[in-house]
């Protein structure tokens, strides 16, 4: 889903994946447009036709180990997709391909694919074995600093999770699920600390099992609960730091993907009311000042400049708060 690369904390991964695939298959005339798009995540520049990497039929007899592991990598992610007609058809290709090349399967992964059932049912045992052999780490890294610096980071992470909800195929990846569960766990800990009564069972259930694809179900299961992540019972310093990180991440995503002028004005207008959090670095302070000195999109502000400034603030808050 091209909107994924508009999420600030996903952008480095998008670029790294592109470079890895480019190295595997060599340069291509379509790469220039990819580089331009991935530099900013600007959805308006998203490339619709790119010659990516795939395992051609000849790779199986010539490089069976590479062909199997490349396909296994795809399966380790694709088997977590939301189930619908399109993803079922997509996954069927992998189960059929593995069946056709059973001799190439490493010994530790043989006998894991049932001969009957839906492609998801047939591939889940293999996915589980793959994730045990190659453990998944949460992505983005949900580590938090101490104090209100960590609250600002948590605000960025909660916004990132909401942005992943907008891109459910990306949210379904094992590393994204792990990220979402870590963020939700921390939000739950803080709400429990202040006895707010807020909880996130439907979010945890979706991230641990089936990611809904129906918009109404997404709203009820994920978006709705996440919009109530914080409470007025939180101390005001924590609340303000969280909101500052959250809003600036939303400014960046809006500038790269949604481009809603009213949202830009609302988000940055709210940022203007929030004080610096305790211990904010001069660098982050300067980032926010630069962002706020750019005209709102409703007053002719340039989306590229807004995206660049907000993205820089998000990255610095997440890595050097």
C-alpha atoms as a printed R data frame, in Angstrom:
    type eleno elety resid chain resno       x       y       z
1   ATOM     1    CA   UNK     A     1   0.000   0.000   0.000
2   ATOM     2    CA   UNK     A     2   1.813   3.157  -1.190
3   ATOM     3    CA   UNK     A     3   0.570   5.256   1.734
4   ATOM     4    CA   UNK     A     4   2.812   3.162   3.996
5   ATOM     5    CA   UNK     A     5   5.898   5.004   2.764
6   ATOM     6    CA   UNK     A     6   4.270   8.314   3.686
7   ATOM     7    CA   UNK     A     7   4.493   7.273   7.363
8   ATOM     8    CA   UNK     A     8   7.645   8.965   8.651
9   ATOM     9    CA   UNK     A     9   8.919   6.054  10.740
10  ATOM    10    CA   UNK     A    10   8.295   3.602   7.862
11  ATOM    11    CA   UNK     A    11  10.194   5.648   5.276
12  ATOM    12    CA   UNK     A    12  13.672   4.372   6.145
13  ATOM    13    CA   UNK     A    13  12.432   0.786   5.723
14  ATOM    14    CA   UNK     A    14  10.858   1.602   2.356
15  ATOM    15    CA   UNK     A    15  14.170   2.990   1.123
16  ATOM    16    CA   UNK     A    16  16.219   0.105   2.541
17  ATOM    17    CA   UNK     A    17  13.915  -2.480   0.948
18  ATOM    18    CA   UNK     A    18  14.152  -0.672  -2.386
19  ATOM    19    CA   UNK     A    19  17.949  -0.664  -2.244
20  ATOM    20    CA   UNK     A    20  18.067  -4.355  -1.337
21  ATOM    21    CA   UNK     A    21  15.883  -5.334  -4.277
22  ATOM    22    CA   UNK     A    22  17.766  -2.995  -6.613
23  ATOM    23    CA   UNK     A    23  21.021  -4.684  -5.617
24  ATOM    24    CA   UNK     A    24  19.573  -8.145  -6.246
25  ATOM    25    CA   UNK     A    25  18.307  -7.440  -9.744
26  ATOM    26    CA   UNK     A    26  20.537  -4.542 -10.847
27  ATOM    27    CA   UNK     A    27  19.556  -1.085 -12.018
28  ATOM    28    CA   UNK     A    28  16.415  -0.401 -14.026
29  ATOM    29    CA   UNK     A    29  15.011   2.659 -15.856
30  ATOM    30    CA   UNK     A    30  12.086   2.735 -13.418
31  ATOM    31    CA   UNK     A    31  14.357   3.193 -10.381
32  ATOM    32    CA   UNK     A    32  14.694   6.969 -10.698
33  ATOM    33    CA   UNK     A    33  11.001   7.556 -10.112
34  ATOM    34    CA   UNK     A    34  11.100   5.202  -7.123
35  ATOM    35    CA   UNK     A    35  13.975   7.150  -5.570
36  ATOM    36    CA   UNK     A    36  12.102  10.423  -6.008
37  ATOM    37    CA   UNK     A    37   8.958   9.048  -4.403
38  ATOM    38    CA   UNK     A    38  10.612   7.261  -1.487
39  ATOM    39    CA   UNK     A    39  12.743  10.273  -0.566
40  ATOM    40    CA   UNK     A    40   9.655  11.994   0.864
41  ATOM    41    CA   UNK     A    41   6.861   9.408   0.810
42  ATOM    42    CA   UNK     A    42   4.784  11.895  -1.193
43  ATOM    43    CA   UNK     A    43   1.819   9.819  -2.338
44  ATOM    44    CA   UNK     A    44   1.314  12.031  -5.385
45  ATOM    45    CA   UNK     A    45   4.643  10.698  -6.706
46  ATOM    46    CA   UNK     A    46   3.928   7.006  -5.983
47  ATOM    47    CA   UNK     A    47   5.152   4.784  -8.802
48  ATOM    48    CA   UNK     A    48   2.489   2.557 -10.322
49  ATOM    49    CA   UNK     A    49   4.793   0.612 -12.644
50  ATOM    50    CA   UNK     A    50   8.102  -0.496 -11.164
51  ATOM    51    CA   UNK     A    51  10.199  -3.474 -12.185
52  ATOM    52    CA   UNK     A    52  10.730  -4.991  -8.790
53  ATOM    53    CA   UNK     A    53  12.229  -8.305  -7.787
54  ATOM    54    CA   UNK     A    54  10.577 -11.658  -8.219
55  ATOM    55    CA   UNK     A    55  11.587 -15.314  -8.435
56  ATOM    56    CA   UNK     A    56  11.368 -16.363 -12.087
57  ATOM    57    CA   UNK     A    57  10.647 -19.972 -12.927
58  ATOM    58    CA   UNK     A    58  14.250 -20.564 -13.961
59  ATOM    59    CA   UNK     A    59  15.493 -19.677 -10.459
60  ATOM    60    CA   UNK     A    60  13.983 -22.859  -9.010
61  ATOM    61    CA   UNK     A    61  16.182 -25.273 -11.017
62  ATOM    62    CA   UNK     A    62  19.214 -22.948 -11.115
63  ATOM    63    CA   UNK     A    63  19.188 -21.471  -7.575
64  ATOM    64    CA   UNK     A    64  16.654 -23.519  -5.591
65  ATOM    65    CA   UNK     A    65  17.930 -22.399  -2.175
66  ATOM    66    CA   UNK     A    66  17.578 -18.723  -3.078
67  ATOM    67    CA   UNK     A    67  14.190 -19.304  -4.715
68  ATOM    68    CA   UNK     A    68  12.854 -21.153  -1.670
69  ATOM    69    CA   UNK     A    69  14.045 -18.657   0.933
70  ATOM    70    CA   UNK     A    70  12.854 -15.673  -1.092
71  ATOM    71    CA   UNK     A    71   9.429 -17.295  -1.415
72  ATOM    72    CA   UNK     A    72   9.502 -18.206   2.284
73  ATOM    73    CA   UNK     A    73  10.118 -14.553   3.138
74  ATOM    74    CA   UNK     A    74   7.045 -13.558   1.162
75  ATOM    75    CA   UNK     A    75   5.000 -16.250   2.879
76  ATOM    76    CA   UNK     A    76   6.166 -15.173   6.344
77  ATOM    77    CA   UNK     A    77   4.464 -11.803   5.712
78  ATOM    78    CA   UNK     A    78   1.645 -12.632   3.299
79  ATOM    79    CA   UNK     A    79   0.078 -15.252   5.547
80  ATOM    80    CA   UNK     A    80  -0.771 -12.458   8.018
81  ATOM    81    CA   UNK     A    81  -2.803 -10.481   5.454
82  ATOM    82    CA   UNK     A    82  -6.510  -9.817   6.035
83  ATOM    83    CA   UNK     A    83  -8.482 -12.695   4.511
84  ATOM    84    CA   UNK     A    84 -10.589 -11.839   1.480
85  ATOM    85    CA   UNK     A    85 -11.018 -13.082  -2.071
86  ATOM    86    CA   UNK     A    86  -8.017 -11.142  -3.396
87  ATOM    87    CA   UNK     A    87  -5.559 -12.169  -0.687
88  ATOM    88    CA   UNK     A    88  -6.753 -15.778  -0.814
89  ATOM    89    CA   UNK     A    89  -6.058 -15.900  -4.553
90  ATOM    90    CA   UNK     A    90  -2.670 -14.257  -3.979
91  ATOM    91    CA   UNK     A    91  -1.690 -16.741  -1.281
92  ATOM    92    CA   UNK     A    92  -2.861 -19.722  -3.342
93  ATOM    93    CA   UNK     A    93  -0.020 -19.006  -5.738
94  ATOM    94    CA   UNK     A    94   2.541 -19.566  -2.975
95  ATOM    95    CA   UNK     A    95   1.022 -22.794  -1.677
96  ATOM    96    CA   UNK     A    96   0.914 -24.155  -5.235
97  ATOM    97    CA   UNK     A    97   4.493 -23.043  -5.939
98  ATOM    98    CA   UNK     A    98   5.833 -24.775  -2.834
99  ATOM    99    CA   UNK     A    99   3.939 -27.937  -3.698
100 ATOM   100    CA   UNK     A   100   5.491 -27.870  -7.178
101 ATOM   101    CA   UNK     A   101   8.997 -27.541  -5.710
102 ATOM   102    CA   UNK     A   102   8.728 -29.765  -2.665
103 ATOM   103    CA   UNK     A   103  12.236 -31.128  -3.233
104 ATOM   104    CA   UNK     A   104  13.691 -27.660  -2.579
105 ATOM   105    CA   UNK     A   105  12.154 -27.307   0.880
106 ATOM   106    CA   UNK     A   106  14.787 -27.454   3.678
107 ATOM   107    CA   UNK     A   107  14.385 -30.483   5.918
108 ATOM   108    CA   UNK     A   108  13.271 -28.484   8.966
109 ATOM   109    CA   UNK     A   109  10.278 -27.077   7.051
110 ATOM   110    CA   UNK     A   110   9.057 -30.219   5.296
111 ATOM   111    CA   UNK     A   111   5.683 -31.734   6.016
112 ATOM   112    CA   UNK     A   112   4.210 -28.489   7.351
113 ATOM   113    CA   UNK     A   113   1.783 -27.759   4.544
114 ATOM   114    CA   UNK     A   114  -1.530 -29.667   4.684
115 ATOM   115    CA   UNK     A   115  -2.853 -30.821   1.342
116 ATOM   116    CA   UNK     A   116  -6.348 -29.455   1.979
117 ATOM   117    CA   UNK     A   117  -7.859 -26.245   3.302
118 ATOM   118    CA   UNK     A   118  -7.661 -22.598   2.272
119 ATOM   119    CA   UNK     A   119  -4.247 -21.158   1.340
120 ATOM   120    CA   UNK     A   120  -4.157 -19.403   4.713
121 ATOM   121    CA   UNK     A   121  -4.815 -22.662   6.575
122 ATOM   122    CA   UNK     A   122  -2.246 -24.516   4.504
123 ATOM   123    CA   UNK     A   123   0.525 -21.946   4.984
124 ATOM   124    CA   UNK     A   124   0.083 -20.914   8.617
125 ATOM   125    CA   UNK     A   125   2.095 -23.852  10.044
126 ATOM   126    CA   UNK     A   126   4.976 -22.947   7.737
127 ATOM   127    CA   UNK     A   127   4.702 -19.271   8.667
128 ATOM   128    CA   UNK     A   128   4.867 -20.155  12.370
129 ATOM   129    CA   UNK     A   129   7.997 -22.256  11.795
130 ATOM   130    CA   UNK     A   130   9.593 -19.480   9.738
131 ATOM   131    CA   UNK     A   131   8.914 -16.865  12.412
132 ATOM   132    CA   UNK     A   132  10.453 -19.162  15.012
133 ATOM   133    CA   UNK     A   133  13.539 -19.709  12.850
134 ATOM   134    CA   UNK     A   134  13.842 -16.021  11.925
135 ATOM   135    CA   UNK     A   135  12.270 -14.113  14.862
136 ATOM   136    CA   UNK     A   136  10.385 -10.905  14.181
137 ATOM   137    CA   UNK     A   137  11.351  -7.652  15.893
138 ATOM   138    CA   UNK     A   138   8.820  -4.834  16.241
139 ATOM   139    CA   UNK     A   139   9.099  -2.219  13.529
140 ATOM   140    CA   UNK     A   140   9.353   0.697  13.976
141 ATOM   141    CA   UNK     A   141  11.386   0.363  17.178
142 ATOM   142    CA   UNK     A   142   8.953   1.236  20.010
143 ATOM   143    CA   UNK     A   143  11.659   1.991  22.595
144 ATOM   144    CA   UNK     A   144  10.850   4.924  24.882
145 ATOM   145    CA   UNK     A   145  13.008   7.457  26.692
146 ATOM   146    CA   UNK     A   146  12.312   8.307  30.339
147 ATOM   147    CA   UNK     A   147   9.881  10.992  31.449
148 ATOM   148    CA   UNK     A   148   7.969  13.327  29.182
149 ATOM   149    CA   UNK     A   149  10.470  12.720  26.382
150 ATOM   150    CA   UNK     A   150   9.122   9.183  26.288
151 ATOM   151    CA   UNK     A   151   5.550  10.499  26.360
152 ATOM   152    CA   UNK     A   152   6.285  12.575  23.242
153 ATOM   153    CA   UNK     A   153   7.710   9.470  21.565
154 ATOM   154    CA   UNK     A   154   4.646   7.479  22.594
155 ATOM   155    CA   UNK     A   155   2.486  10.126  20.935
156 ATOM   156    CA   UNK     A   156   4.452   9.638  17.714
157 ATOM   157    CA   UNK     A   157   4.102   5.864  17.992
158 ATOM   158    CA   UNK     A   158   0.354   6.039  18.600
159 ATOM   159    CA   UNK     A   159  -0.022   8.275  15.544
160 ATOM   160    CA   UNK     A   160   2.148   5.853  13.552
161 ATOM   161    CA   UNK     A   161  -0.118   2.985  14.616
162 ATOM   162    CA   UNK     A   162  -3.179   4.931  13.484
163 ATOM   163    CA   UNK     A   163  -1.491   5.597  10.161
164 ATOM   164    CA   UNK     A   164  -0.781   1.882   9.782
165 ATOM   165    CA   UNK     A   165  -4.488   1.269  10.415
166 ATOM   166    CA   UNK     A   166  -5.078   3.383   7.291
167 ATOM   167    CA   UNK     A   167  -2.851   0.888   5.449
168 ATOM   168    CA   UNK     A   168  -4.144  -2.504   6.658
169 ATOM   169    CA   UNK     A   169  -1.912  -4.609   4.421
170 ATOM   170    CA   UNK     A   170   1.090  -2.972   6.094
171 ATOM   171    CA   UNK     A   171  -0.482  -3.288   9.541
172 ATOM   172    CA   UNK     A   172  -0.894  -7.026   8.974
173 ATOM   173    CA   UNK     A   173   2.870  -7.646   8.747
174 ATOM   174    CA   UNK     A   174   4.264  -9.521  11.763
175 ATOM   175    CA   UNK     A   175   6.671  -6.689  12.626
176 ATOM   176    CA   UNK     A   176   3.869  -4.096  12.447
177 ATOM   177    CA   UNK     A   177   1.629  -6.218  14.647
178 ATOM   178    CA   UNK     A   178   4.462  -6.511  17.186
179 ATOM   179    CA   UNK     A   179   4.944  -2.731  17.084
180 ATOM   180    CA   UNK     A   180   1.226  -2.127  17.558
181 ATOM   181    CA   UNK     A   181   1.016  -4.534  20.478
182 ATOM   182    CA   UNK     A   182   3.998  -2.871  22.201
183 ATOM   183    CA   UNK     A   183   2.444   0.585  21.782
184 ATOM   184    CA   UNK     A   184  -0.963  -0.614  22.965
185 ATOM   185    CA   UNK     A   185   0.614  -2.325  25.981
186 ATOM   186    CA   UNK     A   186   2.336   0.903  27.025
187 ATOM   187    CA   UNK     A   187  -0.861   2.928  26.570
188 ATOM   188    CA   UNK     A   188  -2.689   0.385  28.716
189 ATOM   189    CA   UNK     A   189  -0.034   0.588  31.443
190 ATOM   190    CA   UNK     A   190  -0.352   4.370  31.695
191 ATOM   191    CA   UNK     A   191  -4.158   4.304  31.679
192 ATOM   192    CA   UNK     A   192  -4.121   1.647  34.380
193 ATOM   193    CA   UNK     A   193  -1.689   3.751  36.419
194 ATOM   194    CA   UNK     A   194  -4.221   6.595  36.539
195 ATOM   195    CA   UNK     A   195  -7.326   4.378  36.725
196 ATOM   196    CA   UNK     A   196  -8.885   5.944  33.620
197 ATOM   197    CA   UNK     A   197 -11.011   2.904  32.774
198 ATOM   198    CA   UNK     A   198  -9.651   2.925  29.212
199 ATOM   199    CA   UNK     A   199  -8.732  -0.425  27.674
200 ATOM   200    CA   UNK     A   200  -7.914  -1.782  24.234
201 ATOM   201    CA   UNK     A   201  -9.125  -5.410  24.006
202 ATOM   202    CA   UNK     A   202 -10.366  -5.134  20.411
203 ATOM   203    CA   UNK     A   203  -7.061  -3.607  19.278
204 ATOM   204    CA   UNK     A   204  -5.056  -6.379  20.946
205 ATOM   205    CA   UNK     A   205  -7.401  -9.013  19.499
206 ATOM   206    CA   UNK     A   206  -7.061  -7.653  15.940
207 ATOM   207    CA   UNK     A   207  -3.286  -7.324  16.149
208 ATOM   208    CA   UNK     A   208  -2.998 -10.842  17.562
209 ATOM   209    CA   UNK     A   209  -5.366 -12.419  15.034
210 ATOM   210    CA   UNK     A   210  -7.464 -11.218  12.130
211 ATOM   211    CA   UNK     A   211  -6.932  -7.671  10.836
212 ATOM   212    CA   UNK     A   212 -10.377  -6.513   9.629
213 ATOM   213    CA   UNK     A   213 -10.640  -5.264   6.056
214 ATOM   214    CA   UNK     A   214 -14.204  -3.936   6.239
215 ATOM   215    CA   UNK     A   215 -14.128  -0.173   6.926
216 ATOM   216    CA   UNK     A   216 -16.881  -0.287   9.540
217 ATOM   217    CA   UNK     A   217 -15.094  -3.090  11.395
218 ATOM   218    CA   UNK     A   218 -11.785  -1.207  11.204
219 ATOM   219    CA   UNK     A   219 -13.433   1.856  12.759
220 ATOM   220    CA   UNK     A   220 -15.049  -0.139  15.540
221 ATOM   221    CA   UNK     A   221 -12.122  -2.425  16.282
222 ATOM   222    CA   UNK     A   222  -9.097  -0.188  15.775
223 ATOM   223    CA   UNK     A   223  -9.678   3.476  14.997
224 ATOM   224    CA   UNK     A   224 -12.344   4.084  17.611
225 ATOM   225    CA   UNK     A   225 -10.450   2.694  20.614
226 ATOM   226    CA   UNK     A   226  -7.177   4.330  19.549
227 ATOM   227    CA   UNK     A   227  -8.770   7.781  19.403
228 ATOM   228    CA   UNK     A   228  -9.344   7.479  23.163
229 ATOM   229    CA   UNK     A   229  -5.754   6.576  24.018
230 ATOM   230    CA   UNK     A   230  -5.260   9.286  26.626
231 ATOM   231    CA   UNK     A   231  -7.392  10.753  29.386
232 ATOM   232    CA   UNK     A   232  -7.659  14.016  31.288
233 ATOM   233    CA   UNK     A   233  -6.626  11.913  34.294
234 ATOM   234    CA   UNK     A   234  -3.113  11.850  32.869
235 ATOM   235    CA   UNK     A   235  -0.911  14.604  34.416
236 ATOM   236    CA   UNK     A   236  -0.975  17.628  32.166
237 ATOM   237    CA   UNK     A   237   2.750  17.466  31.364
238 ATOM   238    CA   UNK     A   238   2.444  13.885  30.119
239 ATOM   239    CA   UNK     A   239  -0.672  14.722  28.158
240 ATOM   240    CA   UNK     A   240   0.857  17.744  26.461
241 ATOM   241    CA   UNK     A   241   4.050  15.906  25.514
242 ATOM   242    CA   UNK     A   242   2.048  13.001  24.087
243 ATOM   243    CA   UNK     A   243  -0.151  15.350  22.066
244 ATOM   244    CA   UNK     A   244   2.826  17.278  20.722
245 ATOM   245    CA   UNK     A   245   4.461  14.142  19.328
246 ATOM   246    CA   UNK     A   246   1.144  12.810  18.093
247 ATOM   247    CA   UNK     A   247   0.101  15.974  16.273
248 ATOM   248    CA   UNK     A   248   3.422  16.566  14.554
249 ATOM   249    CA   UNK     A   249   3.417  12.979  13.264
250 ATOM   250    CA   UNK     A   250  -0.089  13.599  11.925
251 ATOM   251    CA   UNK     A   251   1.064  16.825  10.243
252 ATOM   252    CA   UNK     A   252   3.795  14.883   8.419
253 ATOM   253    CA   UNK     A   253   1.487  12.066   7.305
254 ATOM   254    CA   UNK     A   254  -1.160  14.516   6.165
255 ATOM   255    CA   UNK     A   255   1.395  16.466   4.125
256 ATOM   256    CA   UNK     A   256   2.706  13.303   2.454
257 ATOM   257    CA   UNK     A   257  -0.488  11.306   1.931
258 ATOM   258    CA   UNK     A   258  -3.839  12.967   2.692
259 ATOM   259    CA   UNK     A   259  -3.089  16.612   1.880
260 ATOM   260    CA   UNK     A   260  -6.134  17.976   3.659
261 ATOM   261    CA   UNK     A   261  -5.579  21.738   4.164
262 ATOM   262    CA   UNK     A   262  -8.087  21.985   7.029
263 ATOM   263    CA   UNK     A   263  -6.371  19.160   8.899
264 ATOM   264    CA   UNK     A   264  -3.006  20.875   8.470
265 ATOM   265    CA   UNK     A   265  -4.402  24.080   9.977
266 ATOM   266    CA   UNK     A   266  -6.118  22.217  12.812
267 ATOM   267    CA   UNK     A   267  -3.112  20.069  13.702
268 ATOM   268    CA   UNK     A   268  -0.573  22.907  13.605
269 ATOM   269    CA   UNK     A   269  -2.956  25.272  15.341
270 ATOM   270    CA   UNK     A   270  -3.140  22.786  18.211
271 ATOM   271    CA   UNK     A   271   0.667  22.388  18.222
272 ATOM   272    CA   UNK     A   272   0.956  26.154  18.717
273 ATOM   273    CA   UNK     A   273  -0.944  25.875  22.026
274 ATOM   274    CA   UNK     A   274   1.396  23.251  23.509
275 ATOM   275    CA   UNK     A   275   4.526  24.156  25.523
276 ATOM   276    CA   UNK     A   276   7.903  22.444  25.053
277 ATOM   277    CA   UNK     A   277   8.104  19.274  27.133
278 ATOM   278    CA   UNK     A   278  10.673  18.959  29.911
279 ATOM   279    CA   UNK     A   279  14.140  18.325  28.518
280 ATOM   280    CA   UNK     A   280  13.265  19.060  24.879
281 ATOM   281    CA   UNK     A   281  16.543  19.358  22.955
282 ATOM   282    CA   UNK     A   282  17.440  22.590  21.137
283 ATOM   283    CA   UNK     A   283  17.361  20.614  17.908
284 ATOM   284    CA   UNK     A   284  13.768  19.487  18.375
285 ATOM   285    CA   UNK     A   285  12.788  22.970  19.513
286 ATOM   286    CA   UNK     A   286  14.272  24.404  16.297
287 ATOM   287    CA   UNK     A   287  12.514  21.721  14.208
288 ATOM   288    CA   UNK     A   288   9.128  22.670  15.616
289 ATOM   289    CA   UNK     A   289   9.806  26.381  15.179
290 ATOM   290    CA   UNK     A   290  10.761  25.809  11.536
291 ATOM   291    CA   UNK     A   291   7.564  23.851  10.935
292 ATOM   292    CA   UNK     A   292   5.389  26.492  12.546
293 ATOM   293    CA   UNK     A   293   7.013  29.265  10.493
294 ATOM   294    CA   UNK     A   294   5.729  27.664   7.272
295 ATOM   295    CA   UNK     A   295   2.336  29.002   6.215
296 ATOM   296    CA   UNK     A   296  -0.621  26.700   6.737
297 ATOM   297    CA   UNK     A   297  -1.752  24.871   3.599
298 ATOM   298    CA   UNK     A   298  -5.001  26.844   3.806
299 ATOM   299    CA   UNK     A   299  -2.889  29.978   3.312
300 ATOM   300    CA   UNK     A   300  -0.744  28.677   0.474
301 ATOM   301    CA   UNK     A   301   1.858  26.741   2.448
302 ATOM   302    CA   UNK     A   302   3.853  24.285   0.350
303 ATOM   303    CA   UNK     A   303   3.092  20.633   1.084
304 ATOM   304    CA   UNK     A   304   6.658  19.541   0.299
305 ATOM   305    CA   UNK     A   305   8.084  22.034   2.795
306 ATOM   306    CA   UNK     A   306   5.515  21.049   5.447
307 ATOM   307    CA   UNK     A   307   6.269  17.364   4.944
308 ATOM   308    CA   UNK     A   308  10.034  17.913   5.153
309 ATOM   309    CA   UNK     A   309   9.871  20.032   8.311
310 ATOM   310    CA   UNK     A   310   7.370  17.811  10.119
311 ATOM   311    CA   UNK     A   311   9.242  14.651   9.140
312 ATOM   312    CA   UNK     A   312  12.491  16.061  10.490
313 ATOM   313    CA   UNK     A   313  10.787  16.947  13.771
314 ATOM   314    CA   UNK     A   314   9.290  13.456  14.076
315 ATOM   315    CA   UNK     A   315  12.606  11.713  13.441
316 ATOM   316    CA   UNK     A   316  14.479  13.940  15.877
317 ATOM   317    CA   UNK     A   317  11.829  13.529  18.582
318 ATOM   318    CA   UNK     A   318  11.897   9.760  18.120
319 ATOM   319    CA   UNK     A   319  15.693   9.457  18.136
320 ATOM   320    CA   UNK     A   320  16.983  12.532  20.004
321 ATOM   321    CA   UNK     A   321  14.095  13.891  22.062
